[in-house]
Structures are given as structure tokens and as C-alpha cells.
């Protein structure tokens, strides 16, 4: 579901403009938050690294499909910088949303279990 949201946001932005923009960033953030809410605790470590990679892949794919980038060879470096700049707001929004949801889950789990983060017993 998270990936579908991000792709849909990128497609809407590409249809409206020529590059992924704020609709993509918002969709990627919502998708990352949903993924963080649904993941297992061990899976969270893998999920933390996913938003930049997923957003970069979607950004490059959208710009290639839309035909905004026809660079090859040395021009590909310039195109890669443009892809990074275009995808950065979505990467940042998705990463922040994911981390916020994971932290809220962690705090909620600790409160329900009655732990304060310390592993020491409270006895003498």
C-alpha cells in the first residue's frame, strides 16, 4: 500500500507538471507512515533505510517515462543531480514521517508494558 501511494502521487505530479513534486512528497510521507505503523519491530530496522531508495527509484522512473531526461554519458551526471534535487522533498518527508511513527509506537509500547527504559529492578 505504501509503495502504491508513492507511485500514485508521483504519477499525479508528473501528469500535472513535468516532474514529481509536492503531491509525491505528501503521498510518500503518508505511505511511509502507514508502512511504519504496520511493520514488525525487527522490520523497522529495514524500513528506516527504504524511503530514500524507494523515492529515488520512483523519481528516476517517472522522469524517464515522462521523457524529461534524455541524457546519456556525461550528461547523466547532471540528470542524476536533478533527480536528487527533485526527489529530496519526498525523501525527507517520508523519512521524517516514518521516524515519527516508529518513535510514537516505541513510546506507546513502553507505556503499555510499564517499562521506563531501564532494565534494572527497583529492589534493593
N, CA, C and O of each residue as an XYZ file, in Angstrom:
496
protein
N       0.818     -1.187      0.000
C       0.000      0.000      0.000
C       0.869      1.262      0.000
O       0.564      2.231     -0.695
N       1.941      1.244      0.775
C       2.819      2.409      0.866
C       3.453      2.722     -0.480
O       3.539      3.884     -0.877
N       3.889      1.702     -1.169
C       4.507      1.889     -2.476
C       3.487      2.385     -3.495
O       3.797      3.235     -4.329
N       2.282      1.858     -3.425
C       1.221      2.277     -4.346
C       0.899      3.757     -4.148
O       0.708      4.483     -5.124
N       0.838      4.207     -2.902
C       0.578      5.622     -2.628
C       1.677      6.510     -3.208
O       1.388      7.527     -3.839
N       2.910      6.133     -3.000
C       4.025      6.932     -3.504
C       4.018      6.986     -5.027
O       4.229      8.050     -5.609
N       3.781      5.867     -5.667
C       3.734      5.830     -7.128
C       2.565      6.666     -7.643
O       2.710      7.411     -8.612
N       1.415      6.543     -6.999
C       0.245      7.330     -7.416
C       0.520      8.830     -7.282
O       0.163      9.606     -8.168
N       1.147      9.237     -6.187
C       1.499     10.644     -6.007
C       2.456     11.131     -7.077
O       2.312     12.242     -7.586
N       3.430     10.303     -7.419
C       4.390     10.672     -8.460
C       3.702     10.779     -9.820
O       4.003     11.678    -10.605
N       2.785      9.865    -10.091
C       2.065      9.910    -11.364
C       1.187     11.152    -11.473
O       1.109     11.769    -12.535
N       0.531     11.516    -10.382
C      -0.297     12.723    -10.386
C       0.573     13.949    -10.633
O       0.235     14.797    -11.458
N       1.686     14.044     -9.924
C       2.587     15.183    -10.121
C       3.142     15.227    -11.538
O       3.238     16.299    -12.134
N       3.504     14.077    -12.075
C       4.047     14.029    -13.426
C       2.984     14.426    -14.445
O       3.293     15.066    -15.450
N       1.732     14.048    -14.187
C       0.646     14.426    -15.098
C       0.352     15.923    -15.026
O       0.057     16.554    -16.041
N       0.435     16.485    -13.817
C       0.155     17.913    -13.634
C       1.316     18.757    -14.162
O       1.120     19.702    -14.926
N       2.523     18.396    -13.738
C       3.728     19.117    -14.155
C       4.597     18.173    -14.944
O       4.115     17.202    -15.526
N       5.868     18.459    -14.960
C       6.759     17.571    -15.697
C       7.601     16.696    -14.779
O       8.239     15.745    -15.230
N       7.600     17.020    -13.488
C       8.432     16.277    -12.540
C       7.651     15.996    -11.270
O       6.691     16.703    -10.964
N       8.051     14.962    -10.521
C       7.418     14.722     -9.219
C       7.628     15.916     -8.290
O       8.718     16.486     -8.239
N       6.577     16.292     -7.553
C       6.643     17.457     -6.679
C       5.998     17.203     -5.332
O       6.251     16.178     -4.698
N       5.158     18.143     -4.889
C       4.609     18.093     -3.536
C       3.552     17.018     -3.347
O       3.432     16.472     -2.250
N       2.795     16.702     -4.361
C       1.819     15.606     -4.230
C       2.573     14.308     -3.969
O       2.166     13.492     -3.142
N       3.666     14.133     -4.680
C       4.517     12.959     -4.472
C       5.092     12.945     -3.065
O       5.114     11.899     -2.416
N       5.556     14.093     -2.587
C       6.134     14.167     -1.240
C       5.095     13.807     -0.178
O       5.394     13.058      0.752
N       3.893     14.330     -0.309
C       2.829     14.040      0.669
C       2.422     12.571      0.596
O       2.236     11.924      1.626
N       2.285     12.050     -0.614
C       1.912     10.635     -0.767
C       3.006      9.715     -0.226
O       2.709      8.697      0.400
N       4.261     10.067     -0.463
C       5.367      9.254      0.052
C       5.393      9.282      1.578
O       5.661      8.262      2.212
N       5.117     10.442      2.170
C       5.097     10.553      3.636
C       3.956      9.725      4.220
O       4.146      9.025      5.215
N       2.788      9.799      3.619
C       1.646      9.005      4.113
C       1.942      7.523      3.954
O       1.661      6.731      4.854
N       2.507      7.143      2.816
C       2.864      5.742      2.594
C       3.894      5.242      3.592
O       3.782      4.125      4.097
N       4.897      6.063      3.878
C       5.931      5.676      4.850
C       5.340      5.554      6.249
O       5.704      4.650      7.002
N       4.432      6.455      6.599
C       3.788      6.384      7.917
C       2.947      5.115      8.046
O       2.959      4.464      9.090
N       2.228      4.768      6.999
C       1.431      3.532      7.021
C       2.322      2.298      7.123
O       2.003      1.350      7.839
N       3.438      2.318      6.401
C       4.372      1.191      6.465
C       4.971      1.073      7.864
O       5.131     -0.034      8.378
N       5.301      2.203      8.481
C       5.863      2.182      9.834
C       4.851      1.690     10.846
O       5.215      1.019     11.812
N       3.588      2.013     10.640
C       2.540      1.566     11.551
C       2.314      0.055     11.448
O       1.982     -0.597     12.438
N       2.496     -0.492     10.252
C       2.194     -1.900     10.023
C       3.392     -2.839     10.196
O       3.205     -4.053     10.285
N       4.604     -2.310     10.244
C       5.776     -3.185     10.263
C       5.994     -3.813     11.640
O       5.494     -3.333     12.657
N       6.753     -4.892     11.629
C       7.150     -5.531     12.882
C       8.337     -4.766     13.458
O       8.966     -3.960     12.774
N       8.628     -5.033     14.717
C       9.752     -4.328     15.334
C      11.080     -4.651     14.649
O      11.852     -3.731     14.378
N      11.378     -5.922     14.357
C      12.624     -6.190     13.619
C      12.597     -5.605     12.203
O      13.637     -5.212     11.675
N      11.422     -5.549     11.594
C      11.303     -4.992     10.260
C      11.516     -3.495     10.210
O      11.797     -2.945      9.145
N      11.388     -2.828     11.344
C      11.567     -1.375     11.390
C      12.993     -0.988     11.010
O      13.210      0.057     10.397
N      13.964     -1.822     11.369
C      15.356     -1.503     11.041
C      15.564     -1.504      9.532
O      16.341     -0.698      9.020
N      14.895     -2.379      8.823
C      14.994     -2.406      7.364
C      14.205     -1.257      6.752
O      14.607     -0.677      5.744
N      13.093     -0.943      7.367
C      12.207      0.084      6.833
C      12.815      1.480      6.910
O      12.512      2.328      6.071
N      13.653      1.729      7.885
C      14.253      3.057      8.051
C      15.075      3.460      6.829
O      15.126      4.637      6.472
N      15.705      2.506      6.202
C      16.534      2.834      5.040
C      15.761      2.852      3.728
O      16.325      3.230      2.701
N      14.514      2.464      3.725
C      13.753      2.331      2.487
C      13.319      3.642      1.821
O      13.415      3.729      0.597
N      12.850      4.659      2.539
C      12.319      5.839      1.841
C      13.267      6.496      0.829
O      12.832      6.795     -0.284
N      14.527      6.731      1.161
C      15.383      7.358      0.142
C      15.546      6.494     -1.112
O      15.556      7.007     -2.231
N      15.673      5.201     -0.917
C      15.854      4.312     -2.061
C      14.594      4.236     -2.916
O      14.666      4.306     -4.143
N      13.448      4.095     -2.273
C      12.182      3.995     -2.991
C      11.874      5.294     -3.719
O      11.481      5.275     -4.885
N      12.048      6.412     -3.044
C      11.770      7.711     -3.655
C      12.715      7.959     -4.834
O      12.283      8.447     -5.878
N      13.975      7.633     -4.679
C      14.924      7.816     -5.781
C      14.525      6.973     -6.989
O      14.552      7.458     -8.120
N      14.162      5.737     -6.760
C      13.756      4.851     -7.850
C      12.504      5.377     -8.555
O      12.439      5.386     -9.785
N      11.524      5.811     -7.785
C      10.286      6.334     -8.372
C      10.568      7.630     -9.125
O      10.036      7.831    -10.217
N      11.388      8.504     -8.571
C      11.715      9.774     -9.230
C      12.390      9.535    -10.577
O      12.004     10.127    -11.585
N      13.387      8.675    -10.590
C      14.107      8.386    -11.832
C      13.169      7.757    -12.857
O      13.184      8.124    -14.032
N      12.359      6.814    -12.406
C      11.433      6.142    -13.320
C      10.432      7.118    -13.910
O      10.184      7.093    -15.116
N       9.849      7.981    -13.078
C       8.875      8.957    -13.575
C       9.499      9.909    -14.582
O       8.899     10.212    -15.614
N      10.684     10.371    -14.286
C      11.310     11.318    -15.198
C      11.749     10.654    -16.498
O      11.760     11.294    -17.550
N      12.105      9.396    -16.435
C      12.451      8.673    -17.654
C      11.201      8.415    -18.502
O      11.213      8.609    -19.717
N      10.133      7.978    -17.848
C       8.882      7.686    -18.568
C       8.288      8.966    -19.147
O       7.790      8.959    -20.273
N       8.336     10.061    -18.395
C       7.784     11.329    -18.857
C       8.644     11.953    -19.954
O       8.196     12.865    -20.649
N       9.851     11.476    -20.108
C      10.737     11.992    -21.153
C      11.385     13.315    -20.813
O      11.853     14.022    -21.705
N      11.422     13.665    -19.523
C      12.059     14.928    -19.137
C      13.574     14.811    -19.140
O      14.274     15.823    -19.138
N      14.082     13.594    -19.144
C      15.531     13.376    -19.139
C      15.889     12.464    -20.301
O      15.425     11.327    -20.383
N      16.703     12.968    -21.177
C      17.179     12.144    -22.288
C      18.704     12.075    -22.273
O      19.332     11.754    -23.282
N      19.283     12.376    -21.126
C      20.741     12.446    -21.013
C      21.370     11.061    -21.071
O      20.816     10.071    -20.593
N      22.542     11.036    -21.672
C      23.355      9.827    -21.716
C      24.803     10.235    -21.526
O      25.169     11.385    -21.771
N      25.612      9.312    -21.097
C      27.039      9.598    -20.929
C      27.295     10.615    -19.836
O      26.819     10.459    -18.712
N      28.054     11.669    -20.165
C      28.420     12.691    -19.184
C      27.215     13.496    -18.718
O      27.191     13.962    -17.579
N      26.231     13.663    -19.564
C      25.018     14.392    -19.185
C      24.198     13.664    -18.146
O      23.332     14.254    -17.499
N      24.468     12.386    -17.988
C      23.739     11.585    -16.999
C      24.057     12.035    -15.575
O      23.209     11.926    -14.690
N      25.258     12.535    -15.349
C      25.625     13.043    -14.026
C      24.771     14.251    -13.662
O      24.281     14.358    -12.538
N      24.599     15.148    -14.604
C      23.751     16.316    -14.376
C      22.314     15.893    -14.140
O      21.633     16.449    -13.278
N      21.855     14.929    -14.888
C      20.493     14.422    -14.715
C      20.330     13.788    -13.337
O      19.293     13.954    -12.695
N      21.348     13.064    -12.880
C      21.268     12.430    -11.557
C      21.173     13.472    -10.449
O      20.463     13.268     -9.465
N      21.878     14.577    -10.601
C      21.777     15.657     -9.616
C      20.368     16.233     -9.623
O      19.809     16.505     -8.560
N      19.786     16.420    -10.800
C      18.427     16.936    -10.894
C      17.435     15.959    -10.256
O      16.499     16.379     -9.576
N      17.641     14.663    -10.474
C      16.764     13.665     -9.863
C      16.846     13.740     -8.350
O      15.829     13.643     -7.664
N      18.050     13.913     -7.828
C      18.226     14.002     -6.372
C      17.539     15.247     -5.815
O      16.909     15.196     -4.758
N      17.663     16.351     -6.523
C      17.022     17.590     -6.081
C      15.504     17.458     -6.159
O      14.796     17.880     -5.245
N      15.007     16.878     -7.242
C      13.560     16.704     -7.396
C      12.986     15.751     -6.349
O      11.872     15.951     -5.866
N      13.745     14.724     -6.003
C      13.241     13.721     -5.070
C      13.475     14.035     -3.605
O      12.886     13.388     -2.738
N      14.330     15.023     -3.303
C      14.685     15.277     -1.909
C      13.501     15.636     -1.015
O      13.417     15.095      0.088
N      12.580     16.516     -1.421
C      11.451     16.810     -0.524
C      10.644     15.559     -0.167
O      10.219     15.399      0.977
N      10.436     14.686     -1.133
C       9.697     13.451     -0.863
C      10.504     12.521      0.041
O       9.945     11.886      0.935
N      11.817     12.440     -0.189
C      12.669     11.607      0.668
C      12.624     12.095      2.110
O      12.438     11.307      3.037
N      12.793     13.380      2.287
C      12.808     13.949      3.637
C      11.456     13.786      4.324
O      11.396     13.407      5.493
N      10.382     14.066      3.613
C       9.043     13.955      4.202
C       8.748     12.507      4.593
O       8.212     12.248      5.670
N       9.095     11.574      3.722
C       8.838     10.162      4.011
C       9.674      9.679      5.194
O       9.173      8.955      6.054
N      10.930     10.072      5.237
C      11.807      9.633      6.333
C      11.345     10.206      7.666
O      11.322      9.498      8.672
N      10.978     11.478      7.679
C      10.514     12.104      8.921
C       9.217     11.448      9.392
O       9.074     11.140     10.575
N       8.279     11.234      8.482
C       7.007     10.596      8.855
C       7.242      9.192      9.413
O       6.630      8.798     10.406
N       8.118      8.458      8.774
C       8.419      7.093      9.217
C       9.034      7.100     10.617
O       8.629      6.312     11.473
N       9.992      7.966     10.852
C      10.661      8.015     12.160
C       9.685      8.461     13.246
O       9.705      7.920     14.352
N       8.840      9.433     12.948
C       7.856      9.895     13.936
C       6.916      8.762     14.330
O       6.650      8.566     15.516
N       6.414      8.021     13.358
C       5.503      6.909     13.666
C       6.221      5.829     14.464
O       5.651      5.285     15.410
N       7.453      5.509     14.103
C       8.199      4.484     14.845
C       8.468      4.918     16.281
O       8.382      4.100     17.197
N       8.792      6.193     16.492
C       9.034      6.691     17.847
C       7.741      6.661     18.661
O       7.749      6.267     19.827
N       6.642      7.073     18.053
C       5.351      7.033     18.754
C       4.985      5.591     19.117
O       4.484      5.333     20.212
N       5.232      4.659     18.204
C       4.976      3.241     18.511
C       5.841      2.760     19.664
O       5.360      2.053     20.549
N       7.120      3.139     19.661
C       8.036      2.713     20.721
C       7.602      3.263     22.068
O       7.575      2.534     23.060
N       7.262      4.544     22.111
C       6.823      5.156     23.368
C       5.527      4.503     23.848
O       5.380      4.225     25.038
N       4.601      4.260     22.944
C       3.337      3.609     23.313
C       3.543      2.204     23.839
O       2.876      1.793     24.788
N       4.461      1.460     23.231
C       4.759      0.101     23.681
C       5.373      0.113     25.067
O       5.032     -0.721     25.905
N       6.265      1.040     25.313
C       6.909      1.123     26.637
C       5.913      1.539     27.709
O       5.986      1.060     28.840
N       4.999      2.411     27.372
C       3.993      2.824     28.353
C       3.050      1.680     28.689
O       2.693      1.484     29.851
N       2.644      0.922     27.666
C       1.736     -0.212     27.913
C       2.407     -1.307     28.725
O       1.763     -1.962     29.544
N       3.697     -1.507     28.498
C       4.386     -2.578     29.220
C       4.841     -2.132     30.605
O       5.264     -2.951     31.420
N       4.754     -0.831     30.866
C       5.126     -0.341     32.189
C       6.607     -0.139     32.376
O       7.066      0.090     33.495
N       7.366     -0.220     31.295
C       8.826     -0.029     31.401
C       9.143      1.431     31.191
O       8.472      2.129     30.432
N      10.167      1.879     31.870
C      10.623      3.253     31.696
C      11.928      3.323     30.907
O      12.562      4.377     30.851
N      12.325      2.230     30.308
C      13.558      2.198     29.523
C      14.708      1.564     30.272
O      15.707      1.190     29.658
N      14.596      1.435     31.581
C      15.656      0.864     32.390
C      15.429     -0.638     32.550
O      14.290     -1.087     32.680
N      16.497     -1.400     32.541
C      16.378     -2.842     32.715
C      16.697     -3.272     34.141
O      16.669     -4.466     34.439
N      16.991     -2.350     35.006
C      17.304     -2.679     36.406
C      16.020     -2.907     37.181
O      14.990     -2.286     36.916
N      16.106     -3.797     38.130
C      14.947     -3.981     39.013
C      14.944     -2.850     40.042
O      15.983     -2.255     40.329
N      13.779     -2.566     40.584
C      13.683     -1.441     41.509
C      13.884     -1.867     42.958
O      13.585     -1.100     43.873
N      14.374     -3.051     43.172
C      14.602     -3.544     44.536
C      15.950     -3.122     45.085
O      16.716     -2.435     44.409
N      16.237     -3.525     46.292
C      17.489     -3.161     46.951
C      18.636     -3.987     46.509
O      19.756     -3.792     46.981
